[in-house]
Amino acid sequence: MLHRPRRNRKSAVIRDMVQENHLHAQNLIFPLFIVDGENQKVEVSSMPGIYRYSVDNLLREVESCMKLGLKAFDLFPAVEESLKDKYATESYRKGTLYLRAIEEVKKNFPEACVVTDVAMDPYSSDGHDGIVENGEILNDETLEVLGKMALAHAESGADIIAPSDMMDGRIGYLREVLDDNGFTNVSLMSYTAKYASAYYGPFRDALGSAPKKGDKKTYQMNPANSKEALIEAQLDMEEGADFLMVKPGLPYLDVIKLLHDNFDLPIAAYNVSGEYAMLKAAIANGWLSEQVILETLLSFKRAGATSILTYHAKEVLEKGWVKSY
């Protein structure tokens, strides 16, 4: 036999030499949950090892991550029910928990990259990503709220704003709001292909953001569709997106590759809460080895993702599985 592929697998040195995809700390974005109060660190029951932090403990967590080489963080607020209303006004009110968290992280760690979530559901008394009228999610009226939210994030120091709402036209609307107010350097990471998925359960537990009535199928994408992602991506690119995101990640590797192969923008994958919970449960029960974590993250790189939002981010650095350049 002239060709023996196993020759390139015969030692660790050679396997490393020919490895096609590499995962580094610089590829990872760590989602962090925030709660009001002081000295709070409360574990999310469905996400072992993941916590809701008050701002003081959030800063300690960011500092420990920065020392490991992890420098990008996506912040999500757990908002008290009493502060929620139909129009999500708490999302842009001066001095709110979320805006204070952004400001404190940037003040204490200016070199950190802060990604912020723009959507109404954490602040909405209806639990939806848009304004609800007679059971319908209003698209254009919602954009006005999202614009106020994005502007408040930019004023607080956000580096990347990530609209997760899936309203039509929101990238163009937010780009115009940001540019008109002098925030031309603030990036937009669009949740381009966000599917109406059952993998979000633990996340909604962490934030208490599940819809009070109905579901999100009129604005989030049908899990049966992939070509639809091309339409969304084309619109987002034309409207000024800097990144395209696919969420969830693992069940939609084909969509990640589809966008990677058809667009020149960086592609982000969100390794969501349900994916994290599945692996953690299987590992805890001895059904799978911890190595499935690294294998999963590499699958996103192989599919074409340059950025991976994952709750495993700190863990893989602590274990030495992933390093900085």
N, C-alpha and C positions, 0 to 999 in steps of 0.2 A: 504493500500500500504506500503510494507516494504521499497521501494526505492523511495525517493522523492528528485531528484537532486536539486530542488529549495532550499532545506535547506542550501546548500553551496553557495547560492546567496542572502541570506536574509539580510545581512548587509555589509557595506563597509569593515569592518574589516575582515569578513570571506571571502568576495570576493578577497581581497588582499592576504589573507592567502593561498588561493588555486590557485592563478594566476599562470599559467604555463610558460608564457614568459614575460620577463621584458626588457624594453629598457632603456639604460643608455647613458650618454654622451660619454662613452668610446666606444660605438658601432658606433659612427657617424664620418664621414669624410666630411668636408665642402669644396665643390668645389669653387674656387675663380678665377675670371677673372682679368687679368693684362693688362694695357695699358701703353704706354710710356708717358713721361711728368712729371709734378709736380702738386700736389694738384688736381688730377683728381678723380672724383667719378661720373660716368655717368651711369644712370640706363638703364638696358636692357629693351627695350620697351615691349617685349613679356614675360618678367619675372619680374613682379612687386616685388620690394624689393630686387632685385639682381643687383649688380653694377659691372662695370669695374673700377679697382683701379689702379692709378699710385703707384709706389713702396712705396712712403712715406705714402700714405693713406692705402695701403695694410698692412703695419706694424701696423697702428692704429687699423685696423679691426681685425687683428690677436690678438693683445693685448686685445681687448674687448672680443673676443671669449675665450681666455685663462682664463680670469677672471670668465667666466661662467662654466669652466670645459671642454670646447671643445678644444682639443689639436692636432687634425689631420686635415690637409689641403691638398687638391689636387689643384695644380696651373695650369692655362691654359692661354696662351698668345694670345692677339689680336695683330697680326703682320701687320705692314704697307705693303700695296701692293707693294710699291717700293722695299721692302726688300725680296720679295719672288722670288724664281727661281725654275727651273725644278728639281734641286737636293736638295732643302731645306737646303742650306748651312748656312743660318742664324740660323738654329737650334743648331749648335754646335760651331759657331764662338765665340771666347773669348769676354767677355764683353757685350753680348747681353742682352736685357731687361729681358728675362726669366732667364738666368743664374744669373744675378744681383739680381733678386727677390729671387731666392733660397738662395743665399749667405746671403742676408740681413735678411731674416726670420730666418735662422739658427744662424746667428751671434747675433741677438737680442733676440731670443727665442730658445736657444739650446735644451730645453726640448720639443719643438713642434716636431711633426712628419710631415715631408714634403713628400708628394707623388707627383711624377712628371709624366707627360704624354709624352710617346714616340710614335710619329706618324708624318708623313710628312705633313699632310694636313694643319695645321696652317701656315706652312712656304712655301708650294708648290704653284707655279704659276698655277698649274693644279687643285689644290684643292683636290687631292687624297692622300691616305695614303701611296702610293708607287710611284716609278718612272714610268712615262707613256711613252710608245713608240708605235706609230702607233695604239693608242687606247687600248693597252694592259698594264695591271699593271704588271711590272716585279718583281717577288718575290725575287730571290736570290740577285740581284743587290741592291734592296731596303735594305736588311739586313745590308749592309755595312754602309749605311747612319744611320740606326737605331742604330747601334753599336757606331758610333761616337757621336750620340745624347745622348745615355745612359751614355757613359763614361763622357761626359761633365757635365751631371746632377750629377753623382756620385762625380766628382771632386768639384762641387759647394756645395755639402753637402746633397744631397737627401738621405732620409732614405729608401724610397720605390720607385722603378721605375715601372711604370705601362704601358706596351706596349699595345696600343689600335689599332694597325694597322691591325691585323689579317693576317699577312703574315705567311706562313708555316715555321716552324723551328726557329722562332725568339726568343723564350725563351731560347733554347739551345745556340743559337748564342750569345745572350746578356749575358747569364750566363758565357760563356767562356771569352768574352771580359772583363767583370767586374772582374772575378777571375784572369785573366792574368795580370791585372793592379792593383791588390792588394785590390780590393773592394769586398772581400768575404762576408762581413757583410751587404752589401746593398741588400735589399729584392727585389723580383720580384712579383708584383701583376698582373697576366696575365688577360687581357680581353679575357677570355677563350671562352665564348659564346656571341659574340657581333653580334647582328642581324642587317640585312639591314632594318632598322626601319624608319617609318615616324615620330617617337617621338623625333627626334633630331633637329627639325626645329629651336626652339628658341636658342639652343646652337650654331648652325651654324650662326645665326644672331649675336650672341654675339661676335663671333670670326671672322666672315667673311670668313668661311672655307668651304663653300659649293663647290662641284665639278663644274668646269667650263664646263665640258662636261660629258655626261654619268652618271652612277650611281656607287654604290659600291657593286653591287650584286655578282661580281666575287670573292670578298674576304670576305665580311661580310656574315653572315649566313642567310639562308632562314627561315623566320618566321614560316613556316609550319613544321619545323623539330625540334625534341627534341633529338632523339637518336644520331644525329650528334654531339651534345654537349658532349656526352660521349667519342667520339673519340678525340675531341679537348682537353678535360680534361685529358685523359690518356696521350696524347702526352706532354701536358704542365707539368704534374706531373713528367714524366720521364725525361724531359729536365731541371728540376730544379726550377719550379715555387714554390713560398711560399704561394701564395693565388690564388684562382680561382675566377674570376668575371663573373657575368651575367649582360648583358646590352641590352636593358632596363630591369627594375625590375618588375614593376607591371604587364605587360602583360605576363611575363615569370616566374611567381611564381612556375609553375610546373618544369621548368628547374632548378631553384634554389634548389628545393627539390630533384630533380633527382641527381644533383651533390653532395648535402649534404649526401644523402643516399648511394652514391657509392664511395666517396672519403673521406679520412681523413684530407685533407687540409682545412684550413679555407675558407669559401665561402663569397665573397663580392657581394652585390647587388648595382647597380647604379640606383637610383631613378631619372630618367633623366629629362631634361628640359621640354619636352612636358608633362610629368606627372605632374610636378610642375605647369606649365602654366594652365593645365586643372583644377586642384583643385583651384588655385587662381582665375580663371575666374568664376568658379561656386560659390565660396564663396563671391566674390565681387558682384555678381548678386543676392545673397540671395537664391540661389538654394540649397546650401549645407551648413551645419554647419562647423565651423573650426575644429571640432573634427574628421573630415575625415582625417586630416593630421596625427594625432597620430594613427588612425586606419590603415592607409596605411603603416606607418612605422612598426607597429607591425606585419603586414602581412608578411613582409620580415623576421623578426625574427622567426615567426611561421613556415615559409617555410624552415628555416635552415641557414639564413645568420647571420654571426657573425659581419660583418662590413657593414655599409650602407652609400654609398655616396649620400648625399641629400642636396638640396638647402634649405630645411627646418631646417637644423641642428641648426643654431643659434636661429631661431625663436622659436623652441620648448623648448629650454633652457630658453630663455627670458620669455616665458609665464609660466614657471614652470611646464610644462607637463612632462619633462624629467630632471632627476637630475644625478649628479655624484654619484659614490658609496660612 
